[in-house]
Every structure is written in C-alpha cells, then in structure tokens.
C-alpha cells in the first residue's frame, strides 16, 4: 500500500476510486464505504482512502482527545483490507479553510485523478464543513465522476458510528464494541520492562503502554488475546495504574499469557480485549493481590474453554 502523508501537493498515478472520511475505529459503517471502492478495482481504478492527519477529532479536540484507532493501526488495517493508496492529508489552519469546491477540484480531481467517490450521507468537508452530499452530487455531473452516497446502518435502532463504538468501550462493553467494529478492540505497541512483580508471584506478564491518544476502556481486568510473531495467545489483562504496587498515573496494559513464558521485551504485539471481568482494585498487601491473580487466571481458563 502506498502512503501519501504530510503533503499538500502530490499527484497520484492512474485513475482512482476514493473513500473519504475520518475512519476513526474503521467500524462496520466504514466497511461499506471501503467495499465500494474495492469493487471499482475491476474497472481499473485504484482504491484510495482519503483522511486527515491529525484527525478532526484531535485537531479540534485538543490534547485530551482520544481516538479508537491510532495512525499506525489505521495503516495496518487498510493494508490488510487491500487498499492501494492511503492519503493522510495535513489538517492545519490553512487546509481547514479550503473552499469546498476547491477541495473537490484541486485535491480529489486534480491530485488524485478521482473518477469514483464513496462518502457517507452526512459527509462534510471544506471551510466550516460546508461541503456536503448535495455539493458532491452537483459536482459529479459537471466534472465527470461518479459519487456513491452510503446510507447509515443501524444496530438495535442505533446508528453505527464512531460515537456509538466509543460509548460502548467507555462502558467496558467489549463484546458489543467488537460487533460494531467487526473485529475485537485492540491496541499495539512494544513490550516494555515492568517491575517483574508478576513473575515473582508466579504470574509472568508482558507490559504494554498504550499511546496517549488511544481511547482506553474502564480500568480493570479483561479476558484478552495477544498476537505475537504470527501466533495468538489467550491471556488475562489488567488495564490501569496498578494502585497496589505503584504510585503512577501512566496507564499500563499488563497481560498474563497462558502457556507462554518467553522473553519478548522490545518486541511488537497486538492486544485484543474480549470481555470485561472486574474493576481494578487496590489490595491491602501483595498477598491479597496474589490471591486475586490466582482466581483471575483460574476463571480465565474456564472462560476460554467455553
């Protein structure tokens, strides 16, 4: 997959089918957009994703804004789906003030050779978000491209959206979040050294420190899967700040893996959260923590066995 990032001037080769959006979470609704442009490959069009970086969520929301998918996660998901080109267009005061008509003509048509465009029915772009589906449909006739507006899809009467997914993750409802995303909610990173306390208590763990922009579910213990070096391992993950043993506010995802005792410090893993088990607790002593860990591990064995 070709990645065009941090450039306001570029020229794609060939003709393209473009899907435009924030793609935060890349949920089931986004898949419909992506399917439309992938279908255009049979007509000789390249499949192109157009999104902004930083996302509008972060740009307008400030440092405390959280995302369902980081930049790196989006790239990996799009590549797995077979996207040909990902355009991460810079979002800054100048580009945010682009006239909607200029956005379509200069960026989508001239730079990207767009002949097909897929967008959601509530699409907005350009200065003040004034660009919309009506403008796209009008410009399509005048500029020789096809526009496909994708209607919203619903789950239990509620629109599937990044907001809906976010709400469920913040509740710890990982099963429903997984349904809405069509995959398990995950985070990726490099395994870092911890305090080795778990190993001393008989429960060796791997430590992952999620990026600050990553949306985290409630602090607590989760059944999880970890992917490393092409293999999957079941595990029990504690997300939080480990209040029993340290006085830090740095959020950590610490996972005990079943049938795994290898040194993978410095290696990249993907952690998928499957189900919330219990809230994070502060124990009076390490003996209390160790007793609860034993119970969590035993409960996990039964859960994974179904």
C-alpha positions as CSV (number, residue, x, y, z in Angstrom):
1,X,0.0,0.0,0.0
2,X,1.3,3.4,-1.0
3,X,1.1,6.0,1.8
4,X,1.0,9.8,1.0
5,X,1.4,11.6,4.2
6,X,2.1,15.2,5.3
7,X,1.9,16.5,1.7
8,X,-0.5,19.2,0.4
9,X,0.9,18.9,-3.2
10,X,1.1,15.5,-4.9
11,X,-0.1,13.6,-7.9
12,X,-1.4,10.0,-8.0
13,X,-0.7,7.9,-11.0
14,X,-3.7,6.3,-12.8
15,X,-7.3,6.9,-12.0
16,X,-8.8,6.3,-8.6
17,X,-11.9,5.4,-6.6
18,X,-11.8,7.4,-3.4
19,X,-13.5,6.9,0.0
20,X,-13.4,10.0,2.2
21,X,-13.9,10.1,5.9
22,X,-12.4,10.3,9.4
23,X,-12.4,6.4,9.7
24,X,-12.0,6.5,13.4
25,X,-12.3,3.0,14.6
26,X,-12.9,1.7,11.0
27,X,-16.2,0.2,12.0
28,X,-18.9,-1.7,10.1
29,X,-20.2,1.5,8.5
30,X,-16.8,2.4,7.2
31,X,-16.5,-1.1,5.7
32,X,-19.4,-0.3,3.4
33,X,-17.5,2.7,2.0
34,X,-14.4,0.7,1.6
35,X,-16.2,-2.2,-0.1
36,X,-17.5,0.3,-2.7
37,X,-14.0,1.4,-3.8
38,X,-12.6,-2.1,-3.7
39,X,-15.3,-3.1,-6.2
40,X,-14.0,-0.5,-8.6
41,X,-10.7,-2.3,-9.0
42,X,-12.4,-4.5,-11.6
43,X,-12.9,-1.3,-13.6
44,X,-9.2,-0.4,-13.4
45,X,-9.5,2.1,-10.7
46,X,-7.1,2.3,-7.7
47,X,-8.7,2.1,-4.3
48,X,-7.8,5.2,-2.3
49,X,-8.6,6.2,1.2
50,X,-8.6,10.0,1.9
51,X,-8.4,11.1,5.5
52,X,-6.9,13.9,7.5
53,X,-4.0,13.8,9.9
54,X,-4.3,14.8,12.6
55,X,-7.9,13.8,12.6
56,X,-10.6,16.4,13.1
57,X,-11.2,14.7,16.5
58,X,-7.7,15.5,17.6
59,X,-7.3,18.8,15.8
60,X,-10.4,20.4,17.2
61,X,-10.5,18.4,20.4
62,X,-7.0,19.3,21.7
63,X,-4.5,17.2,23.6
64,X,-7.2,15.3,25.6
65,X,-8.9,14.0,22.5
66,X,-8.9,10.2,22.3
67,X,-9.1,8.0,19.2
68,X,-10.4,4.5,18.6
69,X,-7.6,3.8,16.1
70,X,-4.1,5.4,16.0
71,X,-2.4,6.4,12.8
72,X,-0.4,3.2,12.8
73,X,-3.4,1.0,13.5
74,X,-5.3,2.6,10.6
75,X,-2.4,2.0,8.2
76,X,-2.2,-1.7,9.2
77,X,-6.0,-2.3,8.9
78,X,-6.2,-0.6,5.5
79,X,-3.3,-2.6,4.2
80,X,-4.9,-5.8,5.3
81,X,-8.1,-4.9,3.5
82,X,-6.3,-4.4,0.2
83,X,-6.3,-0.6,-0.1
84,X,-3.9,0.6,-2.8
85,X,-3.3,4.1,-1.6
86,X,-3.8,5.9,1.8
87,X,-3.7,9.7,1.7
88,X,-3.2,11.3,5.1
89,X,-3.8,14.9,4.2
90,X,-2.4,17.5,6.7
91,X,-5.1,19.3,8.7
92,X,-4.0,22.7,9.7
93,X,-5.5,26.3,9.7
94,X,-4.8,26.7,6.0
95,X,-6.2,23.4,4.8
96,X,-9.1,23.6,7.2
97,X,-10.1,26.8,5.5
98,X,-10.2,25.3,2.0
99,X,-13.2,26.2,-0.1
100,X,-15.4,23.0,-0.6
101,X,-15.4,23.4,-4.4
102,X,-11.6,23.8,-4.4
103,X,-11.3,20.8,-2.2
104,X,-13.1,18.6,-4.8
105,X,-11.5,20.1,-7.9
106,X,-7.9,20.6,-6.7
107,X,-7.4,17.8,-4.3
108,X,-9.8,15.0,-5.3
109,X,-9.9,15.5,-9.0
110,X,-6.5,17.1,-10.0
111,X,-4.2,15.5,-7.4
112,X,-5.9,12.1,-7.1
113,X,-7.5,11.6,-10.6
114,X,-10.7,10.7,-9.0
115,X,-13.4,9.0,-11.1
116,X,-15.5,7.5,-8.3
117,X,-16.2,8.7,-4.8
118,X,-17.8,6.9,-1.9
119,X,-18.9,9.0,1.1
120,X,-21.4,8.8,4.0
121,X,-24.7,10.6,3.8
122,X,-23.6,13.1,6.5
123,X,-20.2,13.8,4.8
124,X,-18.8,17.3,5.5
125,X,-15.7,18.9,4.2
126,X,-14.1,22.2,3.4
127,X,-14.3,25.5,5.3
128,X,-16.9,25.4,8.0
129,X,-17.8,21.8,6.9
130,X,-20.0,23.4,4.2
131,X,-19.2,20.7,1.6
132,X,-21.8,18.0,1.7
133,X,-23.5,15.3,-0.3
134,X,-25.6,17.8,-2.3
135,X,-22.5,19.6,-3.5
136,X,-20.8,16.3,-4.4
137,X,-23.8,15.2,-6.4
138,X,-23.9,18.5,-8.3
139,X,-20.1,18.5,-9.0
140,X,-20.2,14.9,-10.1
141,X,-22.4,15.7,-13.1
142,X,-20.2,18.7,-14.0
143,X,-16.8,17.0,-13.5
144,X,-17.2,13.5,-14.9
145,X,-17.0,11.4,-11.8
146,X,-19.5,9.1,-10.1
147,X,-20.5,9.7,-6.5
148,X,-21.9,6.9,-4.3
149,X,-23.6,8.0,-1.1
150,X,-23.6,5.3,1.6
151,X,-26.7,5.3,3.8
152,X,-26.3,4.9,7.6
153,X,-26.6,1.4,9.0
154,X,-28.1,0.7,12.4
155,X,-27.7,-1.8,15.3
156,X,-30.7,-2.3,17.6
157,X,-32.2,1.0,16.3
158,X,-29.0,3.0,16.9
159,X,-26.7,4.3,14.1
160,X,-23.4,2.5,13.9
161,X,-20.9,5.3,14.3
162,X,-17.5,6.1,16.0
163,X,-19.5,7.8,18.7
164,X,-21.6,4.6,19.4
165,X,-18.4,2.5,19.5
166,X,-16.8,4.9,21.8
167,X,-19.7,4.9,24.2
168,X,-19.6,1.1,24.5
169,X,-15.9,0.9,25.0
170,X,-16.1,3.5,27.8
171,X,-18.8,1.3,29.4
172,X,-16.4,-1.7,29.1
173,X,-18.9,-3.5,26.8
174,X,-16.2,-5.1,24.7
175,X,-18.5,-7.7,23.1
176,X,-20.8,-5.1,21.6
177,X,-17.9,-2.9,20.6
178,X,-16.4,-5.9,18.7
179,X,-19.7,-6.5,16.9
180,X,-19.8,-2.8,15.8
181,X,-16.2,-2.9,14.7
182,X,-16.4,-6.3,13.0
183,X,-13.2,-7.1,14.9
184,X,-12.0,-7.0,18.5
185,X,-11.0,-3.7,20.0
186,X,-7.2,-3.7,20.1
187,X,-4.0,-1.8,20.8
188,X,-0.5,-2.3,19.6
189,X,2.9,-1.5,20.9
190,X,6.3,-2.6,22.0
191,X,6.6,-4.8,25.1
192,X,8.4,-2.8,27.8
193,X,10.1,-3.8,31.1
194,X,7.9,-3.7,34.1
195,X,8.6,-4.2,37.8
196,X,8.7,-8.0,37.3
197,X,6.4,-8.3,40.3
198,X,4.1,-10.7,38.4
199,X,6.9,-13.1,37.7
200,X,8.0,-13.1,41.4
201,X,4.4,-14.0,42.3
202,X,4.3,-16.8,39.8
203,X,2.5,-14.9,37.0
204,X,4.9,-13.5,34.4
205,X,3.4,-10.8,32.4
206,X,4.0,-8.6,29.3
207,X,3.6,-4.8,29.7
208,X,2.2,-2.5,27.0
209,X,1.9,1.2,27.4
210,X,-0.8,2.5,25.0
211,X,-0.3,5.7,23.1
212,X,-1.7,8.7,25.0
213,X,-4.2,9.4,22.1
214,X,-5.7,5.8,22.4
215,X,-9.1,5.5,23.9
216,X,-9.0,3.2,26.9
217,X,-11.8,1.2,28.4
218,X,-12.5,1.4,32.2
219,X,-9.6,0.3,34.4
220,X,-10.0,-3.3,35.2
221,X,-9.3,-6.9,34.3
222,X,-10.2,-8.3,30.9
223,X,-10.1,-11.6,29.1
224,X,-7.8,-11.0,26.1
225,X,-5.9,-12.4,23.1
226,X,-2.3,-11.3,22.3
227,X,-0.8,-11.7,18.8
228,X,2.9,-12.1,18.6
229,X,5.1,-13.3,15.7
230,X,2.1,-14.7,13.8
231,X,0.7,-16.6,16.8
232,X,-2.2,-16.0,19.2
233,X,-2.1,-16.5,22.9
234,X,-5.0,-16.3,25.4
235,X,-4.5,-14.0,28.4
236,X,-5.7,-12.0,31.3
237,X,-5.1,-8.3,31.1
238,X,-5.2,-5.6,33.7
239,X,-5.6,-2.1,32.4
240,X,-4.9,0.7,34.8
241,X,-2.3,2.2,37.0
242,X,-1.6,-0.8,39.4
243,X,-2.6,1.1,42.6
244,X,-1.4,-1.7,44.9
245,X,2.2,-1.6,43.9
246,X,3.0,1.8,42.4
247,X,2.1,5.5,42.6
248,X,2.0,6.4,38.9
249,X,-0.7,7.7,36.6
250,X,0.8,6.2,33.5
251,X,-1.8,3.8,32.1
252,X,-0.5,0.3,31.6
253,X,-1.9,-2.9,30.0
254,X,-0.3,-5.8,31.8
255,X,-1.1,-9.3,30.5
256,X,-0.6,-12.8,31.8
257,X,-0.4,-15.2,28.9
258,X,-1.5,-18.8,29.2
259,X,1.2,-21.4,28.2
260,X,3.7,-18.7,27.5
261,X,7.0,-17.9,29.2
262,X,9.3,-16.2,26.7
263,X,11.2,-13.0,26.9
264,X,9.7,-10.7,24.3
265,X,10.9,-7.3,25.7
266,X,11.3,-4.9,22.8
267,X,9.0,-6.9,20.5
268,X,5.8,-5.7,19.0
269,X,2.5,-7.2,20.0
270,X,-1.2,-6.6,19.4
271,X,-3.5,-6.9,22.4
272,X,-7.2,-7.6,21.8
273,X,-9.7,-7.1,24.6
274,X,-12.5,-9.6,24.6
275,X,-14.6,-9.2,27.8
276,X,-14.5,-7.1,31.0
277,X,-14.1,-9.3,34.1
278,X,-13.8,-6.9,37.1
279,X,-12.7,-3.4,38.0
280,X,-9.1,-2.6,39.0
281,X,-8.6,-3.0,42.8
282,X,-6.2,-1.7,45.4
283,X,-5.3,-4.5,47.8
284,X,-4.0,-4.1,51.3
285,X,-1.0,-6.2,50.6
286,X,0.7,-8.3,47.9
287,X,-0.7,-11.5,49.4
288,X,-4.2,-10.2,48.6
289,X,-3.2,-9.3,45.1
290,X,-1.6,-12.7,44.5
291,X,-4.7,-14.5,45.7
292,X,-6.9,-12.5,43.3
293,X,-4.5,-13.1,40.5
294,X,-4.8,-16.8,41.0
295,X,-8.6,-16.5,40.9
296,X,-8.5,-14.4,37.8
297,X,-6.2,-16.9,36.0
298,X,-8.4,-19.8,37.0
299,X,-11.6,-18.0,35.9
300,X,-9.9,-17.2,32.6
301,X,-9.1,-20.9,32.0
302,X,-12.8,-21.8,32.3
303,X,-13.9,-18.8,30.2
304,X,-11.7,-19.7,27.3
305,X,-12.7,-23.3,27.5
306,X,-16.3,-22.1,26.9
